[in-house]
């Protein structure tokens, strides 16, 4: 019997305030506190609280046969604890059911894996400890920022006890009849790799409200039928449906029917003879005969190219990234926990995503950015970074 692995990413960055050139040297507080508070409250009301309530109801209704997985970034967890503790409590309630897996990622939802393995591992451990402290959960599977993956990631994670790592099912690496619907073996590091089925995932995340789509309006029984058709094929093990949690209520409004769709889906999936599983459960099915997912160059779940272009494609992004990671030795030499925390928050991938000129006209990119254009994002970030460099001395 094939299983559905339903995973949601939960992330909120610490956005930077409007930091003009004239603040440099005079203002060392960089966060857009009121904006961050207001956005978290809005998303909590629209998504986190009602969606968590729904997931709890589904777990209870189906007596543990419905399972779901989350990766909650460290910056999101911190803001929940500070601004909206009722959201944190609702995630604790989910953790207590035994039907929910929480994944490890980088503490600051950063690109550290690409620039500093030492900093990457520090953030992985910091996030693991934070999930343990705030949610009472010990992580056993890993999801890198924006599903960034290549062959060396499992090796970098060696010794940390992870059973599985998540990645995008990228067509150019799914050769020789490989599909995202099998539990793959990593080319290095001997770890289970779970690949996102981007077509089925994007049916919910992006096409659900597209009235020009031939399947609109998408109903739960229709979608469950697609899953059944896939999962009853010979040898197919899993359908990995990975998407942003904010799809529910924030990106797709309640009026679209997205909550009704989610509430009805388990009934049809279970009724069709399929089940639900978490990444660690799927990792247990890794066999000596499992096929190998060979990814020599980094991939991600972003945009049609599934590469790193959303964060690293143009000169502004490269300049900002090189400067922030060039500070590592000075930051560590300071032996100041506050300085280390500020440096970490400045590594959050969103800052560089906002600077993208390649994708700026894409409505998805525009919808996430608090800036009028990528040039404003770059200037604001570099003003902050200049002041931070002065603080370091």
N, C-alpha and C positions, 0 to 999 in steps of 0.2 A: 504493500500500500504506500503510494507516494505521499509525501508530507509537504505542507506549506510552512515556510519560515518567514514570519512577518516581523520585520524589523523597522523601527522608527528612530531617526536622528532628532535629538532635541538640543538646540544650540541658540544661545544669545550671547553676542560679544559685548565687551565693554567699549561702547562707542566713545570717540573722542569729542570733546567740546570744540566749539569754534575758537581756535587758538591762533590768533594773528601774530605777525612778526613782532609786534610791540609787547607781547606777553613774554617773549624770550628773556630769560634771566630774572623775571619778576614773579612768575606764576608757575609753580611746580606741580599743580594739581591738574591732571589732563582729562579726567573723565567727564562725560556729559551726563552728570548724575540724574538730573530731572528727566532727560530724554530716556535714559536707560530704565528708570523707574516706570515711566509712563508706558513704554513699549512692553515691558514685562507684565505690567498690570493688564494691558489690553489683550496680549496674547494668552495670558492666564485665563481671562474671562471668556475669550472666544474659543480657545483650544485646550490648554492644559487641564483645567479643572473639569470641563464637561467630557473631554475625551478620556481622561483617567477614570472618571465615574463610569463611563460606558464600558471601558475595559474591565473594570472590577465587576460590573454587572454581568458581562459575558463570561468571565471566569467562573462566577458563581452559578450562572444559568446552566453552563455545560459541565459543571462539576469537575473542572480541571482539564477537560479535553481541549479547551481553547488556551493557546499559549502565545505569548508575544515577547518581543525583545526590544530593548531601548539602549541607546548610547546617549547619555546626558553629559554634555561638555562641562568641564570644570568651571568655566565662566558662567554658564547657566546655573549650575548648582549653587555657586556663591551668591548670585543675584536672587535666586529663589529664597535662600536662607536669610538674606538681608531684607528683601523687599516684599516677598510673598511666601511666607512659611507654610501657608495652607497648601500650596502646590507641592512643596517638599514633602509634607505629610501625606499627600495623596500618592506620591511615588513610593513612600515607605510602605503604605498599605498595599500597593501592588507587589512590592518586594516580598512582603510577608505571605503572599498567597502560595509561593512555591511554583507558580506557573509563569513567572516572568524572569527573564535573564537580563542583566545589565552588563554592558560591554565596557571594556577599558578603552580609553583613547588618550590623546595628549591633553594635559591639564588645560592648556590655553587654546585648544583647537588650532594648533600652529602647524607650520611647515618645517618644524625643527628636524624631522627625519631627513630632509633634503640638504640641510646645512650643517648640522652638528649632532652626531650620534650621542655624544655625552649629554647634551641638553635634551635630546629626544628621550633618552632613558630616564633622565630626572623627571621629566613631565609625565611619562608613563607611570612611574612609581607614585608621583604626587597625586595623580588622578585615581589610581587604585586605592590609595589610602583615603582619599576624600570620599569615594563611593562607599568604602567600608564604614567611614565615620558617619556620613550623612544619611545613607540608605541602609546600612547594616548588611551590605552584600559584598561578598568576595568574588571578584571577577575572574573568569576562566577563559574568555575569548576576547579578541582584540579587533578594533576597527580604527584604522588610521584616519586622520583628518581628510574629509572629502573622498574617502575610499582610496586614497593614494596607496599604490602597491607596486612593487617590483620583486624580482626574485630574492633580493637580499633582505627584505623585510622580516620574513620568518627567522632568518639567521640573526638579525639584530635583536629579535625578541627571545632568543634562545636563553634558557635557564630561568625564565619568568613564569613558567608553568601554564602557558596558554595552550588550549587544545585546538583552537581554530582562529583563523584570521579571515575577515571579510574583504572582498574585492569586487570590482566591476567586471562583469562578463563582457570583455572587449572583443568584438568580432575579429579584429586582425590577429588576435592571439588564440582564437578558438579554431584551430586548424585540425586537420585529420579527424574530422567528425566529433571533436570536442564540443560540448554544450555547457551552458551555465546550470544545467539541471542535474548535474552529478556532483557529489562531494569529491573535489579534486585534491591531489597531493601537491604540495609546493615543490618547485624545482630544487630549492635549497631549504634546509632547516627541518625537513620532515614534519610538516604540519598540515592539517586539513585546511583547505581553502574553499570558502563558500562564495559563489559568484552570483552577483545580482542579475536577475532576468530583467533587463532594462525595458523591454517592450511591455511586459505585464505590469511592471512597476509604474511606468510612465502613463499607462492607461488610467491609473488612479491619480497620480501626481499632477499630470499635465493635461490629459485629454478629457478628464471627467466632465468639465464644463464647456467643452468645445462643441458648439451646436452644429458645426460643419462636419464633425466626425460621424462616420456612418453608423457607429455604435451608440451615439448619443440618443436618448439619455441612457447611461449605463446602469443596468440593474444588477443586484447581487446574484440572482440566479443565473443570469447570462455570464457574468464573470466567473462564477463557480463552475459553470459548464466548460469554459475555456481551460480552467485549472484541471478539471477532470480529464479533458481530452489530452492534455499534456502528461499528467501524472499516471495515466493508465497505459502509456506507451511502454514498450518493453525496455527495461533497464533504467528508466527515468526514476530518480530518487527524490528530487525536491524541486519546488518552485520557490525561489528566493525573492520575495517581494520587499524591497528596501526603498524607503522614501522618508522625506521630512515629516515629522509629526505635525508641524504647523499646516500641513495639507488640510487637516481637519479644523475648520472654523476660521482660520486666518487666511490661508491662500485660497481655499474653497469655502465659501460662506455656508453656514448652516442651511440657508434657503436653497442651496444647490442640491440638497439631498444627501450630502456626503456622510453625515452621521447616520442617517437611515440606512444607507448602503452598508456602512461598516457594521451596524447592529445586525443586519440580516445575513451578512456573509457567512459567519460560522455555521449557521443552520444549514445552508446549502452545501458548504464544503464537507461538513461532517455527514450530512445526509447522503452525499455522493460517495461516501466510503473513504474519503481522504482524512488526514489528520493534521495537527499542527505540531511543530517541533522548534526548539531553540538551537542556536549555533553549536553549543557544547554537546547537546544531544546528537546532532547530526555528525559532529566530529567523531563520535564513538563508532560510526559506521564506516570510517575510513579503513580501507582494506589494502592488502599488499598489491592487489590487482587494480587499484584505483589509478585513473589516468592522471597525468602531470600537467599542471598549468604553468607554462614557461613564459615569463614576462621579463625580458631583459631590460626594458625601458619603462620608466614610471608611467602609470596610468591613473585615472581618477574617474569619478562618475559625472564630471562636469561637461556640459555641452556636447555637440555631436562628435568632436574629436576625441573625447575621453582621454585628454592629456593634461598637462599642467598649465596650459596657456591662459586659463582664467586668472592665474596668480603671477605668472612669470614671463608673459609674452613680450612685453615692451620695456623700453629703457627706464621708465619711471618705476615700474615694479622692481626691476632688477637693481636699480640704484638703491631703493628703499630697503630691499631685502639684504643686499650686501652690507649696507651700513648698520642695520640693526644686529646682524649676526657677527659683524666685526667687533662689536662691543663685548663679546662674551668674556674674554680674559679680564677686562677691566671690571666688569660686573662681578665676577667671581672673586676678584682681588679685594673688592670693597667689603666683603663678608657682612653685607647689610641685607637682611631679609626683605626689607621694604624695597630696596633697589632691585633685588632679584625679582620681586613680584611685579614691579612696574615694567621691567624688561620683558618678563613673560607675557604680560598683557599686550605689550606692543608687538609681540610676535603673532598675535591672532590673525589667521588667514584672511578674515574679512577686510582688514585694512588694505591689503594688497588687491583683493577682489574689487574694491571700490575704485582702484586706479586703472582698471582695465579699459584701454581704448579699443582693443580688438573687438570686444563684445558690448561696448557701451550702448549701442542702438538696440540691443536685445532687451525686450521688455522685462524679462526675468532678472537680468542684471540690474536694470534701472530700479526695479521694485525693491531691491535689497539695500540700495545705497542711500545714505542720508545727505549726500552731496548733490549739487546741481550737475556736476560733470567730474570726470576722473582727474582733471587737472587740479580742481579744488581739493579733492581727496589727497592728492600727492603733496600739495603745498601745505595743507593743514598738518599732515602726518610729519613732514620734514621739519616744520616749525617745532612741533612737539619733540621730535628726535634731537634737534639741535639743543633745545633746553636740557633734555635728559643727558646729553653728552657733557654739557656744562656742569650738571650736578655731579657727574662721575669725576670731573676734574682731570 
